[in-house]
Every structure is written in structure tokens, then in C-alpha cells.
Amino acid sequence: MAGSDVGTAMDLPQGYAKIVDILGEKVTAGGFLNVIGIVVDFQKPIPTKGGDYKARIRLFDMSVSGENRDMAFDIFRPSSQMFEVGAGDIVVIHQAKCQRYRSDPLSLITSYTTAIHIYPAAKIPPSPAQPASNPLMPSKQDSSRKPSLKDEQYISWFFHNVDKTYIPDIEQFNIQATRSLNVKDKLCELKDVKDSTFHDIIAQVVQEPYDYNDKIRLYVSDYTENSGFFNYRRDGQVDNNSRDGDPYGYTSGKAGTPKWIGPFGKRTLQITCWEPHATVIRQRVKNGSWVHLLNIQFKFGTNGRNLEGYLRQDQNAFPNKVYVDVLDLSQDSEQIHPSLKNAIRRKRDYEKEEKAQRTELQPAQKTSKKRPAAEQPEDKRLNAKQRRAIQRAQAAEKATHGETSTKTSSDLNQQVIAEYPEQPAVPVSVILEPAKYETAHQGGPLLLDLPFTCAKYRTNVRIIDFYPRRLQDFARVRKQTECDILSDYSGTDSEPEEEAVTIDSFVDAGDRIWQWRFALRLQDVTAAAKDSSGQKDNSFWAVVDNMDAQLLTSLDACDFRVNPDELTRLREKMFILWGDLEEKKAKELENTSKKQKAKMAKKTASDRPPDSSDNEEPTKKEKEVILNRPFTCCIRQYGVRVNESNPDKANAGEGKRWKRMFGLFGTKICDT
């Protein structure tokens, strides 16, 4: 180390990091660092949601002296261990954690091992030849580490040699520190923004950012509507209040060839962003990113008709502060901001509504042109409430005629419980009855067939089959989506059938999420006896979706092919539900496989004549009776759209028809 007179440069003591290396990301986030810096700004301690208080100090050192750059240091401590600093004070930090917060440059944050020493500017010796001494140590952790003589010699030299023109005067410093206590939540939804206001927003970028070199234009939406926003129409027509300066030509393109793909309506805000924010946007923001933008100015644009947003450089003490944060949806759901979750819910609902509207806007169905008035009158379509009322009435009627299950509660599997115990169980025959609707037409009664009804039931059944055929295939993988952070998302709400996912579809295993997806064939408890007499077995397939399977098994889905312990747990659970059904199905699969191999062997045999089979008798497929213990479960009926090539059957839009489906829900396997 060099001498300590004012004219001789001193090296930073060994073991300390330069702030320029932290800001330049030459260190690793998550590591622990020691830093010596001079105070340029202070945000006073404020309470947090936990028990600690939070304060922030901004520091710079010789490595960035004269560059108008600084580093943030966040302090989380109990109120009794908090402290205040002044302009030009020297702060020595030991074992602070390097963090990346939002889109800001790397910064430091306290940990349990962090020690802080404060050398007030007024108490530093007047001569750089004299080492600093007697630092303030607000906590026991601070006093556990004593500064060395070399450290204090450097502190004195650093104080007298650093460029202090960047440090505000004491009065301005104190005013800004006091203002930091006036914490006001500026976050709001786009539907609430008004002219001449400043707000923070959380929204999704809905088009690729447009770069003007000196600034960038964003189009964002949080899927709320604001009457002051530009109206993006589905038909591509341009409103009379078309906005000026639209780089994409959304508002001035030829009718019939619109480039805007949504969201439609008054849901999208145009924001113009200048440096330093533009640089971060170029590097980290793309179409589809969710962003947290701070201090957006809202005002009417050049046409005076539409609200627009403006994100400018901070004109106060921090011109390099970035107000753009790219949100990470992969972090734990508990850490996700509630406003982001609400915005994703609104997006999900908007996309469902938009899909329904696209179906309604399609050309008139051929079936509607051909239908006879007497057979398909233009009566009002049934709503879900009416259909449920009809189904309940039908179920009640069957129950009064004594067609409910003859099984008593003592015959049922008591290790399987179902919701709505106050509701009576109905026979499967009631569930499978075609949905009817009675109405009037031309003064007479008319009974209409419905493709399905939305209804829920309790019933007593046993399992006679399952799919997929192997238990290890009861879970499948899909790609992670933004809706996974929502507690009410099942994982199957918005996944199109035609976009079924396979493991090979992915490169990054971190994007994989395993979810339950299997089906059970359920049979009425009285059907086994009836089957011998040639009557219908009253059975049906019920899909078990992700959340319903979690409730049923009390297990999380995973790759059961590489998790034998979890597969064993699942097998034990399902044994409670279906007895030895899996063993019987395994034997069937084995026999089928042997027959297929034998058949293939015959095809590849030599050309010699086949062996005599005179003594062989034709074999018949033996069907084993399934006698596992019945249980009570909850079933829901619903409809899904499927492809339909026959126009006469396409009752759910062009090329689509309704298919009746059943799902198991509200049912749980208990271990004891």
C-alpha cells in the first residue's frame, strides 16, 4: 500500500470490491462482498410487512468517481438496530449479499452476517495522513468485526480525495431523505389512469417494442378497459380518432388487412420510453413480457383524443435510475405480486371471451339455413341454469320411483369420501339419460334434444377399466405457462387438444410441469348383476383432471417412470379404489402382447406348411367379472367442442359439434 499523504494514491484494501465491478456485473449475484463507499443518498427506515424495517443507502467510490454513477445498498433490520447517515459519510460494509432486484443494476443487501461501520463526515480527521477512527456500530453484529488500521487509513485518504461534486448539499440531502418517508402506493390498473397523472403499472407487452434509436415505443395491456385509450377494432377499420405517429400502421392500414392481433377494444396503452429505460427495454423486453413500469406520466397524445404514457429520465438526483422491471413468473407463487396475478386472470378471461366471440362471428351455420321451422324453432337457447333445473327434476323423478341404488352405505368403500354428503346418490342410468328440454311451439308442446347439460351428481359406482393402460402414464408433461401462478388454474383450462405436449417437445427441463391426466370407466353398482341377463351395464368414462386427481390421490404428479417410490405410493392409493383391477389389466396386456408376438412370428416363419390344427377348438375371449368394492363419488357433466366434418351435425360452430363429457371431482381416497 502506498503512503497516506494527500498527493499519493492509495490502493483499495485487499478483500474489498470496487463498485464499478459490481455495476459492470463482473461479480456474481448471490455472492458476498465487502465495500467501502461514500453516501450520496439515503432513504430513511420504513416498516415492512415483516418485523424488520427497510432503509436504502446509495454509495459510490473511487472506481466511479466523477461518473455520476452509484450503487444501492438495501438494509433490512429491526427498528432498534437501524441508523441514519448523512451526505458524505463513509460506510464500510462487510459480508453483504450481491443481488439483482428487478431490472436495476446489481446492488447489495444485508444478510445475517452483514456488519456495517459508519464514519460520519464531520468526525473524519482533517488530514488524510491521520486514519479515521471510532466508527458507529449500530448492532452487536457490527461490533463483532473491528476495522483494521489499513482500512481506516484508506478511509481517511478516500474521503479527502474523492470527487464530491456529485454529493448534494446537506439541506437538499435532508429534504430528499425526509421525502422518502412519504411512501405512497402509485400502482394502479390501466382502467383508472387519467390525464396529467403519474402512476406505476403492471402490464404485458402485446407487440414487439418499436425502436426509434433515441427512444422506444411500447404497447402494453393489463386487460382492463379505459375510455381514453385508442379503440383497436377486430374488423381492422380505423376510427375517426386515429392516433398520430403509429409505427406499425395499426390505425392507418387498409381495411380488411389489419396487422393488430389484439387485445381488441380500448385495452392497450402506447408508452414512449427514453433513456436510460430504453436500453433496458432493448436488452430484456420483448413481445409477451410482463413488466412493472414506474412513474409513468399519462396525458393525451398529439391528437388530443387518446391517453398515452411517457417514461422519461429522472430529472432529480438519479438520472441513471431505471424504472423498468421485467417480472419473473417462474419464481414461487407466494412471491408474485397480487396485481400481476389479477392481470393474468383478466387475460385468461379475455382470451376465453375472445374465442367465443370469434365463433359467433363466423358465417351462419348451414344447419341453421336448412332446419325446418317445425323441428328446430328459433326459440331462445337454454341457459345453464335452465338445463340444471331440468336435470335436477329428472333425477328427483327417478329417485321417487325407487330406481336409486340398492346398495346400502355399509356395502360402500368407507375409505373413499365425496363432497355434498347431504345430496342423495342417483343411479348411473339417470346420469346417462339424454338431456331434454320441453318448450312450446305454435301453441303445442315440443321436446328438444340437447347435446349435453351442465350438472353435478353423487352416485355409487365401481371402476371396471382405466386409461392409460399403465399406471406410470397417469401423469403427462406440459410446458409451463404464465397461468401456473394462479391458485385457481388447473393446468388444462386453456390447452388446446391439437397442441398436446410430449416430453420430446422440450429442450429445457426447467420449463416442464407434470400434471395428472387419466380416465376411469365407472359402472353402476347394480350393473354386474344385470349384465348376466343381457341388460346394459350402465357404465361410462369419467375424466380425472389435474386438480381433481390431486384431491383424489393426495399426491403431486411427476414422472412416475423415474420415480419408483412415488409410483408405489400411487399404486397403493389406487388399490384402495379399485382392488386388484390393475393386476387383471396387466394380465390382459401381457396376453395381448403374447398373441401379437405369436402372430408376428407366424408371418415371418418359413414357407413350410403350417402345423395341423385339427384338434384345436376355437377359443373365446373370457371376460372377467370386476367385483371390486363400490364407492361414492361426485360426477359432473359438461360439453366440449370437437371436430365434425358433417355439416348437419355441426351444432357448435362451423366444423364443430358438442360432445358430452363426464368428469370425476370432489372425491378423495383416505388411507385409514
N, C-alpha and C positions, 0 to 999 in steps of 0.2 A: 504494500500500500504506500502511496506517495505521502509526502508531508501534508500538514494540515493548514498551511497559510493560505490566504485568500487567492493568491495568484497561482497556486498549484492545484491541478485537477486531482481528484481522489476517485478511486475505483469503488464501485458498489461492493459492499462487503460480501464475502463468499456466502452462498446459501440463499441469497435474495434474488427474486426475479425482476426483470425490467418490465415496466408497464407496456412498452412498445411491443414486447414479445407476446404479452397476453392479448392485446388488441389485435395483433397480427396473427393470432392463433398458432404461434409456434410452441405453445404448451397444450396439454391435453385437458379437455373438460373432464371434471371429476377428480383431478389430482389436487394435491395440497401444496400451497405456495406461501412464501414469505415475501412481504413487500414493504418498502419504505416510500411514503408519498406525502405530498403537501395538500392541505384541504383547500378545495375551490368552491365546494357547495355542500350544504348539509340539510337534510330533511329530518325534522325532529321526530322523536319516537311517537308512534301511534299504536293503539291496541290492535291486535289481530284477532281472528276468530278463535285461536287457541289461547293459551295463557300468557304467551310472550308478547312483547312489544317489538315493533319494527322501526329501524332508522336506516338512513342511507347517507353515506359519505361519498363524495366524488373527489378523486385524487389524481395528481399527475406527478411525474418525476423527471429527472434529467433526460431520460431517453425520449420524452415527448415535449420537452420544454420549448416553448415558443411555437408549437404546432397547433395550439388551440384544441388539444385532444386531452381527454381524461378517462378514467376508469371508475365504474361504480363498485361500491363495497356495501353489501346489504348485511345488516346486523339484526339478529333475532335473539333477544334476551329477556329475562324477567325485568319488570319495571325497576326493581331495586338495583339491578346491575347496569342500567342504562346510563348514558352520559351525554354531554353536549360538547361540540368542538367549535372553534372559531376560524375565521378566514386566516389562512397562512399557518395554522397549526401543523405540526409534523405528526403523522400517525405511523407507527410501526406495527405491522400485522404479522403474526406467526401462525402457521398452520390453518390458513383459510382455504376453503374449498373453491376451486375454479368451476364456474357454472355457465351454462348457456341459457339465458332467460329470453323466451320468445325469439324475436329476430334481432335482438340487441347484440352488440359485440360481447365477447367473453367478459365476465366480471367475477367478483369474489363474493362469497357468502360465508358467514360464520358457521362453525361446527362445534361439537362438544369440546374439541381440543384447541380451539382458537384462543390465542392470547393477544390482547390489544394494549399498546402503550401509547399515550398521548403526551406530546411535548408542546405545551402552549407557546405560541409565537412570542408572547411577552416575556417568557422566562428563559428563552434561549440566550446564551451568553452573547454579548455584543461583538466578540472577536471570534472568528472561525477557528482560531488556534485553541480555543477552550472547548472541551467536549460538553455536550448537553448532559443534563442530569435530572434526577428526581422526576421521572415521568409519572403521569396519572395512571393508576391501575384500578379500574372500577370494580373488578371482581377477584375472587381468590384464584381463578384460573389465570387471570392476567398477572398476578403477583407470583405465580409459580415459576415463571420464567424471567430471569433477570437479564437485562440487556448488557452486552459486553462493552468494554471500553472502546473497542474499534467501531462498534455500531454507533456509539454516542459521539465519537469524533467525526464520523461521516455525517451524522445528523446535523451537527453544527455547521460543517462545511457546506452541506447541501442547502441549508436554509439561506445562507449568505450568498450562494452562487446561482440559485435557480432564478429563472425569469419570472417575476411576479406580476407582470403586466396583465396576465390572464386572470389574476385573482381579483374579484370585486372588492370595493372598499367595504369597511366594516358596516356602515349603515345599510348599503344595498344587500350585503350578505345576510344581515339580521332580518331585513324585510322579507327576503326570499325564504329564509328558514321559518319565519312565523307563518307565512302563507302556506307552507307545506302542511300545516295542521288543519287547514280548511279543506278537508277531504270531502269531495262531492262526487257521487256516482253519476258520471256523464253518459253511461251506457244506456242506449235506448234502441228500440226497434225502428225500422225504417218507416213504418206507418205513422210514427209520432214526430218525425222531424219536420221542422218548419223553416221558413225563410229567416235569414240573419241569426242563426243559432250555431253553436258548436257542440258536437256530440261525439262519443265513441260508439262504434258499431261492430257487430259480429255478423259477417255475411259470407256468401260464397261467390267466388269469381265465376261468372257464367259465360264469358267469352275470353279468348286469348287476349292478354294485355296488348295495347297498341302503343308502339314506341315512337315518340317524336324526337328522340335523341336527348333533348333538354328536359323532357317530361314524359310521363306515361299516362295513358288513359285506361281506367279500369271500368268494367261493367259488373256490378255486384247486386246480389239479391239475398234477402233473408226470408223471402216468400211471404211477406206481408204486402199489402197494397197501400199506396199513398196517392191521393187525388192529384198531387202536384207533379207526379212522375209522368214521363212520356208513356203513351199507350202503344205497346207493341201488339199488333193485331195478328191473328192467326192467318188471315187471308192475304197478308202482305200489303194491303192497301195502306197508303200514307195519310195520316190525319192532317188536317189543315194547320195544326200547331206543330208541324215538323220542326225538329231541333236542328240548329245550325251546327256545322263542323262535325258531322258524323263520319268517322273514318271508314267504317265498314259499309256505308251506304244502306244501313238498315231502314232509314226513314226516307230514302230517296230512290231506292231501287225500283225497277219496273214491276208493276203489279203482276202477280201470278208467279214471280220468281223470287220470293223473299229469301234472304240469307239468314234472317233471325230465326233461331230454332227454339227460343224460349229462355226464360219463362215469359209467357204472354200476359197481356194486361199491363197494369201500372204497378209492376213488381220490381222493376230494375232501375238502379241508380247509376248514373255516369259520374265517375270521380276522376279528376285530373290531379296527378301527383308529381311534385317537383323533387329535386334532390334535397337531402340525401336519401329520401324514401324511394326514389326511382331506381337507384342502384340495387337496393334490397329486392325490389319487385322483379327486376330483370333476372336476378340470381335465383330467387326462391319461389316466385309466384307464377302459377300457370292456370289455365282453364280448369275449374273444378276445385281449386284450393279454397279452404275455409280460412278467412283472415280476421284478425282483430285490428281494426284501424282506429287510431286515437286522434282526438282533436280535429275532426273533420268539420270544415266550415260548409254550411248549407245556405245556398242562395239561388235565386232564379238565374238561369243562364242568359246568353246573349239575346235569345228570342223573347225573354221576359215571360215565358209561359210555363217552363218546366224547371223543377228543382234539380240542381246538380250539386256535387260535392267537390271540395277543393282541399288538398293536403299539401301544405306549404312548409318551408323550412322554419324552424323555431327562431323567431327574431329576438328572443331574450338571451339568456346566458348560455344556452346549449344549442348552437346551430347545427351540431352534428348528431343530435338525438334523433333516433329513428322511431317513427310512430306506426310501423307496420309489423304485425306479428302473424306469422304463418302458424296456424293451430295444428297440433299433432293429435289426430284421432286415435292413434294406436296406444296412447297411454291409458292407465287404469280409468275405468268409467267414473269412479268416485272423484277423480281429479278433473274431469271435463266440466267446463263452465255450464251452468244450467241454461244460459241463453243460447249456447251452441246446440244443446240437446233439443231445445224448443224449436230452433230453426230447422234442424234436421227432421223433426216430426212434421213441421209445416211443409217441408219439401216432399216428404213421403206422401202426405195427404194431397198435395198439389199434383203430384205425378199420377196418383190414382184417379183423381178427378179429371185430369187432362186426358188420360187414357180412355175414360168413359165418354168424354166429350168427342174424342176422335171417332169413337164407334158410332155415336149418334149422328155425326156429321157425314157419315158415309152415305152413298146413294141409297135411295129407297130400296128395300128388300124386294126381290122378285116375288117372294111369297105373299107380301102384302098386296101386290098388284093382282095376283091370281086368286086370292082367297074368296070363296063365296060368302056373301053377306050373312046368310043364314047360319053358316057353320062357324065363322070367325067374326063376330060382330066387333065393331070398333068401340067396345066398352073400355072403360078405364082399366088400366093394368093393375093387378093386385099389388098392394104394398106388402112388406114383410110382416107387419102387424096383423093384417087380414089373413095371410097364409098361416101364421102361427095359431091364430084363433081357430081356423078351420081344423088344423091338425090336432089341437087340444080337444076339440069337440069330438073328433073321430076317435081319439084314444079313450076319452071318457065313455063313449058309447060302447066300445068294445069291452071296457072294464066292467060295465054294468051287466053285460051278457055273460060274464063268468069265464071269459077266454084268457084271463091272465094266467100266469104260470102256476102250475100246481105244486111247484117246489116250495117248501117252507124254508124259513131262514136257517133252520138247523142243517139243511142239506147244502147250504151255500158255503163257499170257502170264506171263513172268517178272517183270513189273512189278507184279503183284498177288500178295501173300503172305497166307497164312492161318495161324491158330493150329493147334495139335495136328498138327504135321507127321509125327509118329510114327504117326498113325492112317491106315489106308488109305481112299482115296476110294471111295464107294459110288455106284452108278448112281442116277439120279433115280427110276427105277421102284421101287427099294427104299424111298425116302423117301415115295413116294406110295401105297405099299401100305396098304390099310385095316388098322387096328390090331385084332388078335385076342387073345383070351385063352382058353386052354384050361383047363377045370376039370372037375370030376366032379359028377354029379347023379343021385341014386337009383341009384348003382352003375355008371353009364355015363358016357362022356366027353361033354362039352358044350363047344362052341366059341361064345364070345360076341363080338359086335362092340363095339368101344369107339369112342366119338366122336373120340378123339384119344389120343395118347400123348406124354409128356414125354420128348423125346430130342434128341440133338445128332448132327450128321453132318458129314463132309467130303465134298465132291462136286465134280465138274468140270462147269462149265456155261458157257453164253454168254447174253448179255442180248438178248432179242428185242423187248422193249417196256418202257415205264416209265410211271409215273403220279405226279404230274400231268403233263399233256401238254407243259407248258412248264417249262423249267429254272428260270426265275425264281420258280416256285411251289413249289420243293422245300423251302422253309422257310415256316413259319407263325408267327403271333404268338399268345402266350397271356399271361394275367395272371400277374404274379409271385406266388409263394406262399411260405410260411414254409419249405417243404421245400427250396427252392433253395439254402439254405446248406449242405445236406448233400452230401458228396462222392459218396455212393452213390445220389443221386437223378437219374433220367434225364429228368425233366420230363414223363413220360407215365404214371407209375405209378398215379396216383390221379385222373386227369382223366376224368370220365365222357364217354361217347360223345355223350350228349344235350346236353352243355354245351360243344360245340365253340365255339371262340372266333374272332371276326373282329376285324379292325382297328377297325371301327366300334363295337365293344363298349366301347371305352375312351375316356376323356376325357384322362387324364393319361398322356402318353407315357412318363413315368418308370416306370410300372408294367408296361410291355411287355417281354417277353422273347421273342426269336426262337429257334425250335428247328427242327431238321430233322424232316421227316415226308414220306417218299416210299416208293414201292414199285417193285420191279423184277420183270419177268417173266423167269424163268430157264428155260433149256431144256437138256436133256441134250446133251452134245457129240456123241452119235451120232444124235440125233433128226433132223437135217437130211437125212441120207441115207435114213432110214427113212420120212420124210414123203412122199417121192415114190412110195413103194409103198403108200401109204394107211394106214400104221400110225400109232398115236398119237404125238404129238410129245413126250410126256413133259415137259411144261412146267408151271410153277406160279408163282404170285405170292408174293414174299417182301417183307415189310415191313421197312423200314430205320428204326429209331427214332433218337432224338436222339443218344445216346451212341455207338451203333454207326455212325451217319453221320459223327460227328466223327472216329472212328478211321479210317473208310474214306477220307475225303477230306482229313484233316488240316486242315480249315477249320472256323471257327465259323459257325453260322447267322446270317444277317442279312436285312435287307430287300433282296433282290437287285434289286428294281425301281428302287431309288435308289442302288445301289452297283455301277455297271457294271464297275469293276475287279475286285471280288470275284466277280461273275458270270463274268467272263472266266477267272479262276482256276479256278472250279468247272467251266466248260466244258472247259478243258484237262485237268483231272483226269478227268472222265467220258469224254473222248475216249480216254484210255488204257484205260478199262474197256470201252467199247462201240463204239469206232471211229466210223464215220460214221452210227451209228444215229439220232442227233439230227437230222442233215440229212435223212435219209429220212422221219422222222416229221414234220419241218417241212413237207416237200413234201406229205405226205398231208394235213396240216391245211390247207395252202393250197388244195389241190384240193377238199377237202371244203367249204371256205368258198366257193370259186367256184361250186360246184354249188348250194349253198344260196342264194347270191345270185341265180343264174340262175333257180332255181325260184321265188323270191320275185318276180323280175321278170316271170315268166310270169303269176303270179297277179294282178299289178297292171296287166297290159297291157290294151289296149282290147278291145272286143268283136269285133274283126275276126277272120275265120277264121285259124287258125294256118297257118304256112308248111307246104308239103308236106314230108313226111319219107319219101317212097317209097324214096329211095336210101340211107337211113340203115340201118345194121345194128345190131342190139343189141350193146351194149358189155358186156364182162365185166370185173369188178374184177380187176386184176392184182395178185398178191401177190408182193412182192419177197422173195427168199430172204435171210435175215440170215446173213452169213458173217463176223462179227467174231470176233476171236481168243478162244477159250475160256480160262477161268481156274479156279483152285481157290478155293473159299470154304467158310465154315462156315455151316451152317443149323441152326436149332433149330425143333422142332415143339412147339406148345403149344395150349391151348384158351382160348376166350373165350366169355362168356355173351352171347347175342343174343336179341332178342325173338322169340317164337314164339306165333302165335295158335292153332295146332293143339295141343290138349291131349295128343294121342297122341305128339307129337314133343317135348313139353316135358320134356326129361330133365335140366334144370339148375335146377329150381325152377318155381314157378308162372309161366307166361307166358314162360319162358326155355328155351333149349336151348344145348347146347355146339356151337361151330363150330371146326373145325380150322383152325389158322393156321400160317404159316411166317414166320420172321424171319431176316434175314442178320445175322451177328455175327462178331467176331474176324477181320475181313478188312481189308486196308489196301492202298491204291494208292501205289506208290512212284514218285517222279519219275524215278529213274535205275535 
